[in-house]
Amino acid sequence: MMIISNQVLDVFNWDLSRLQQRTCYDLFLAYSVEPRAGLFVRTRKEWLWEKLLTKTSTGESSSSAKFYCKSCSLDRQSLKSFRKHLSTKKHALEEILRPDDSQLQSVTSKWGKNYAATPEFATAKIHVLWDMFDCPIPDGYDARRIRPSLEGAFKELGYSGPVSITAYEVVIGRISDDIDEWQYNNPTPATMIIISDEADDAFSDFLPHLLQRNKYNLFLAYSFRPRQMSVLVTSAEWLWDSLLAVSETRRHVPLLKCSGRSIERRHHFPESKRFKKAP
């Protein structure tokens, strides 16, 4: 797909980014003015419009190129013929009778959440990245129920793969670095869940591109519902308190060590065996 417009940042950025996280579309982009901020969308190539026009080596056009008039449901194979059509009375009348809808209709805003696991992810690894500052263990809650609660919620949606958990007291930079390291050792299909109130603010500069490139499955959990839908496409989302309420009480795993700022579960975390701490 190629978009030639200066409106990608303000109009198309959010929906296109979400669409790319679930599809294999490549995107080319051209504009007369460079976007004033970084885009969520992942592009194969970008051009300034004037420079793109100077790259034409001959005046010949490809026989497969077509110019489409949506109002008239008509296409033309040459720019000259297309321009001529746009100047006709027939085209002017069709634009009046069949005006284009100026309201952008989002493709992804009504995508569902918490739907059943697809076969490729049902038994795949699940990596939990837990921000303990935003989503702490509630007062009076038995910490031994954290893992059973998470696994129980995953199993309700059909996910039964091995679960690894890394928790963080200091989040800034740590989760980003760990995700970057984790992806090299865990090709898709794999699922990650970010438990934090900062997922959009802290990770929107790189995580959409990672999901667009590798098509990981993503879950989110947070202590309060975001004001608006995330640019990150998820298969499931939970409130932290409601997620903890899903517990397999028959599974009790003892804490091996718990002292001050250090919490370690050497037996419970098959891949990520430690909680990240501030130095």
PyMOL commands that set and color helices and strands:
alter all, ss='L'
color gray80, all
select helices_A, chain A and resi 8-20+49-54+79-86+89-97+119-122+143-156+174-185+199-203+207-214+240-244
alter helices_A, ss='H'
color red, helices_A
select strands_A, chain A and resi 2-4+28-31+45-48+67-69+74-76+126-131+163-168+191-195+217-222+236-239+257-259+262-264
alter strands_A, ss='S'
color yellow, strands_A
deselect
rebuild
show_as cartoon
